């Protein structure tokens, strides 16, 4: 009787907690990330790969009035139970306070969804917030 009850409790706990065997935000993963801001000027979009194992990211970005540019650099990740933050810094701006791309993501089904800020190549070093972000493994 005791073992059966323990098995039922562990199954009930797994179901109540989502039943996931893998963590929401794996330590070492390759994320595909898409960023877009289309409702405020300047509009922009970025698409890239974030490899948290290697600590590297590669993005191709396009913005109105600025054309296209690449952001290739290092990645910092911060994780909590419900949030994954990714900061991407190009080699040229590795010492800047603000990352070139900052993304906050929360689980949304099989993907992650959230917001992003991108520093445009306008020479100011200021981020342009208000973008949405989607990520998937």
Secondary structure, DSSP 8 states (H G I E B T S, - for coil): -HHHHHHHHHHHHHHHTT--SS-SS-SS-EEEEEEEE-SSSS-EEEEEEEETTTTEEEEEEEETTTEEEEEEEEEEEEE-SS-EEEEEEEGGGTT-SS-SEEEEEEEETTEEEEEEEEE-SSSS--EEEEEEEEEE-
